[in-house]
Amino acid sequence: MVPIVITLCNRLLEAPVEFLVSAEKQQGWEVIGFDALPLLLEPSASTEIPLEALIPKAGIHNLQALQVTVKQQQGEDLPFSFSHQWLVHVTDRSL
């Protein structure tokens, strides 16, 4: 199990923001107990989302499967993918 913590911040000073945090299905690993989480953050508020990834095989895995969508009251929702790779090197100690 690999712990992951995502921190979301609403940097607006006067308006709440509605988010949807979701995880794409990945081959070789999965986020445990999580598909999508709707959130509403008040102005200047932040929150942390603790997650765990199950990685059953040794190797280097990119955990960049999480996406945040900013829900718009008018217009299209704005999806945001994180721009950096989250690489984890898992070793098999039984060898």
C-alpha positions as CSV (number, residue, x, y, z in Angstrom):
1,M,0.0,0.0,0.0
2,V,1.2,3.5,-0.9
3,P,-0.3,6.4,1.0
4,I,-1.3,9.5,-1.1
5,V,-2.5,12.8,0.2
6,I,-4.1,15.4,-2.2
7,T,-4.6,18.9,-0.9
8,L,-7.2,21.1,-2.6
9,C,-7.4,24.9,-2.0
10,N,-10.1,27.4,-3.0
11,R,-8.1,30.5,-3.7
12,L,-11.2,32.6,-4.4
13,L,-11.9,35.2,-1.7
14,E,-15.7,35.5,-2.1
15,A,-17.1,32.4,-3.8
16,P,-17.3,28.7,-2.9
17,V,-16.0,26.2,-5.5
18,E,-17.5,22.8,-6.2
19,F,-14.9,20.1,-7.2
20,L,-15.2,16.5,-8.3
21,V,-12.1,14.4,-7.5
22,S,-12.0,11.1,-9.5
23,A,-9.5,8.3,-10.3
24,E,-9.1,6.8,-13.7
25,K,-8.8,3.0,-13.8
26,Q,-5.1,1.9,-14.2
27,Q,-3.5,-1.3,-15.3
28,G,-1.3,-2.8,-12.6
29,W,-2.5,-0.8,-9.6
30,E,-5.7,0.8,-8.1
31,V,-6.8,3.4,-5.6
32,I,-8.5,1.6,-2.8
33,G,-12.0,2.5,-1.7
34,F,-12.4,5.5,-4.0
35,D,-14.0,6.2,-7.4
36,A,-15.2,9.9,-7.2
37,L,-15.6,12.4,-4.4
38,P,-17.7,15.6,-4.7
39,L,-16.5,18.5,-2.6
40,L,-17.6,22.1,-1.9
41,L,-14.9,24.4,-0.6
42,E,-15.8,27.7,0.9
43,P,-13.8,30.8,0.0
44,S,-10.1,30.5,1.1
45,A,-10.8,27.0,2.5
46,S,-8.6,23.9,1.9
47,T,-9.0,20.2,2.5
48,E,-6.8,17.1,2.4
49,I,-7.9,13.8,0.9
50,P,-6.0,10.8,2.2
51,L,-6.0,7.8,-0.2
52,E,-4.1,4.5,-0.6
53,A,-2.9,2.8,-3.8
54,L,-2.6,-0.9,-4.0
55,I,0.3,-2.0,-6.1
56,P,0.6,-5.7,-6.3
57,K,3.7,-6.0,-8.5
58,A,7.3,-4.7,-8.3
59,G,8.4,-2.0,-10.7
60,I,8.1,1.7,-11.4
61,H,4.5,2.9,-11.4
62,N,3.1,6.4,-12.3
63,L,0.3,7.2,-9.9
64,Q,-0.9,10.1,-11.9
65,A,-4.4,8.8,-12.4
66,L,-6.3,11.4,-10.3
67,Q,-8.3,14.2,-11.9
68,V,-10.0,17.2,-10.3
69,T,-13.0,18.7,-12.1
70,V,-14.1,22.2,-11.2
71,K,-17.9,22.2,-11.5
72,Q,-19.3,25.3,-13.2
73,Q,-22.8,26.7,-12.6
74,Q,-22.8,28.2,-16.1
75,G,-20.8,26.7,-19.0
76,E,-18.7,23.5,-19.2
77,D,-17.0,21.9,-16.2
78,L,-13.2,22.4,-16.2
79,P,-11.2,19.1,-15.8
80,F,-7.7,19.4,-14.4
81,S,-5.0,16.7,-14.5
82,F,-1.9,17.1,-12.5
83,S,1.1,18.1,-14.6
84,H,3.8,16.1,-12.8
85,Q,4.4,12.4,-12.8
86,W,4.1,10.7,-9.4
87,L,6.5,7.9,-9.8
88,V,6.8,5.1,-7.1
89,H,9.4,2.4,-7.2
90,V,8.1,-0.8,-5.6
91,T,10.6,-3.6,-4.9
92,D,10.0,-7.2,-4.1
93,R,11.8,-8.0,-0.9
94,S,11.0,-11.8,-1.0
95,L,13.8,-12.4,-3.6
